[in-house]
Structure formats: structure tokens, C-alpha cells
Amino acid sequence: MSKTHWMIRFVRVVGILFVLFACLVVFIYTPFYSKLIVKALNYFVPVEVNQVAAKSQQQASLSEHDNLEPGSNLWIARQAYLSLIENALNSKDSQSLALLQTRYKLLQERIIEQQKKEDAEEPEKPAIPLLKASVSEPEQVLSSSEPELESSQQNPLLDLNSSESKALMQQYVDFLQKHPVPAEHDQVIDQQTTQDIALVKQNQNDEKLSTHNKPYAIVVLGGGLTLDENKKDIVVNPYTRLRLEKTLELHNQNHLPIVLSGVEAPYMQKWLKVRGVDAKLLENRSMNTCENTRFSSLLLQKKGGAPTVMLVTDIYHMPRTRRLFALNGIETIPVEAPMPTQLTAWQPSQQNYDHSRRANYELLATIRDVLFGSSGCREVP
């Protein structure tokens, strides 16, 4: 029995590979390919919350008006103040609230004065210019939320469990409980304290209910900017606009605080404002998905903490983004925004290819993220 010539075997192998490649190309243009990638990402990408980082959100008292730096002395003082308000409410000692209010104001003044003295003693540091976002391509569809590479190694955010924070917390509690105040101190509870009391009561009511998976905010990731029809004004692109439309639906149902994340945030805020929604929480420094999740987590912590949020982005971006939020200690409830193009049964196949290309991007970005991490994700905004 004679052997087949090696050239014939080679041609056969090449032919089989060519047929398989052609089948793959055809498959990519079908509506099934992108769906398969999404199922694989949702199945394999872990979204378990990092419990160490989650401690930074444990206060669970998100407020759109709180603007203290997490871990700062004023921030720790506020946590001590809120905890004593809760104790007073539990013991039904409403008379102590006015006294607590006065001591808290004195404590704030003392901390601010001490900080001014420390700043005056420190040598002046050179200013570091911030990155300035710009739109260089008028028809660019995807921008800041599409990263080069994200980091799987997230540093734990600031919390109250360090020995230094615990000691300072106890010092502030003692001050708020024992510091002498003038006999003529104000007995009237002001508006800010009234709001703080209402906030503590709301948190207590939430704890009595089932708080598992209870969202504290709506986080919307920007999908890019483009030029308006007049070729002069910068506006949100179709990806971002569809995410904002989904946000309007959620806001009408839940009335939760809205966090807009990405350099697109001011334009997203303007789009919502025109439609009657005032989004007050802006994270406008992030340049990629890794920074979206990291900086948004810091912002939520600064505002009081949000263990769980509703996350708005497209279906392909969702698994990778949920994983990064989980690494930053935040559980996410996915809310998928539609894509600018819709999947079709078969024709026009170009629309299906748009979805497949997006799916391929997120698949490769997730693999790189998990295996190699990133050097392009800043630690702080």
C-alpha cells in the first residue's frame, strides 16, 4: 500500500483549516456568536465581592451632600457623630441631640484649625496638572470606558478598622460625649442635624427590612462622546445616550442617587438635566473601566458608603465591570442598556458583526485583565 505524498496531505490540512476558518467567519456574522460570548463571560467571570474592600462601604449611609475625604479626620469625626445620633435615637434621648450637635460643630472647628496649622508648617508642594479629556475624533464611538487594560489587584479602600482610625474614632466619641460646652449653647436643632437624624432613621428602617441586595445608588458608566450635528458642540454618543435613557427608567422607578462615571460625566449630567433629572454625583476623572470602578467606589465611600449599586452599561461590558466593582468591595445589580444596533435574524449581517466585534473586545480585555493586570489604572483621581 503506497503512502500519500506529503504535499497532498499538506493541501488537505490547509483545505480543512480554510473551511473551518470560513465557518467561523460566517458564524461571527450570525446573531448567535455574540450571545455565546456573553454567556461564557457571565459564567466564567467571577463577581464575588472582596470582603476586605467591602469594609470601606460598610457605613451604608450614602448621601449626595456629604463631601468629606474618606479616611480624613473630618470623615472619621462624622462617623463618630452619626453613631452617637443612632445611640441617642435608640435610647430615646432626644434632649442630648442638641448638645451633640453643638459638640460636633466644636469638634469640626478644632479639626479644621489643626489642619490649617499642619498645612502651614508643611513645605509647599509643586502642583501636578490634571489630565484633561478631549475628543480628538469627531465620530469616535467608544472612548473612556474602553480601557487598554485593567488591574485585577485592587488596593483596599480606607476603612475604620485600622488601629489608627479606631483610636481616633474613640477620641472623637469621647469628645462628643464629654466635652464641656457653654451653658447658653443653642438648644435648637438646625436643618443639617435634622437631615442627619432622618438619614440615621432611614438606615435603621432599612436594616429592619431585608437589606440583602438593596441598592443605594445607580452607577452609569460613560460610553464616549462625539460631535453634535453642527460639528461644534460635544455631546454624548449613542452608547452613552442609550445608557442614560435606561437610567431615566430606573430613576423613575427607584429615585436613587445617580453616579455618573467617566470624563463624559459633565455631558451626561447636562443630558439628564434637560430631561428633568439632576444627577449630583459626578466622577469625571476616569479614563478607562478600571478607573471608572475604582474612582466611583472612592466617591461612594466619600458620600457615606454604598455596599450595593445598580450598574448601567451594555451587555458586553457588564461582566468585566461587575468584576472590577466587586474587587473594590461593591456588589452590583446589572441593568443592561441596549446597543446602538440591534441583533438581526440574519440580515443585515453588519449589525450582528457590530455586536460580535464588541463581544470580542470585551472577551480579550477580560482575559488580559485576569491574567496580566494593568499598569494604566491610576490609584487615585
KAQUI-V160532 format. One record per run of one state. SS is the DSSP state (A for helix, B for strand, O for the rest). FROM is the first residue (numbers start at 1). TO is the last residue. If there is no record, write none. Layout:
SS/FROM/TO
SS/FROM/TO
This chain:
O/1/5
A/6/28
O/29/30
A/31/44
O/45/50
A/51/57
O/58/72
A/73/90
O/91/94
A/95/121
O/122/162
A/163/178
O/179/190
A/191/208
O/209/216
B/217/221
O/222/224
B/225/227
O/228/233
B/234/236
O/237/237
A/238/254
O/255/256
B/257/261
O/262/264
A/265/274
O/275/280
B/281/283
O/284/288
A/289/302
O/303/307
B/308/314
A/315/327
O/328/330
B/331/337
O/338/348
A/349/372
O/373/381
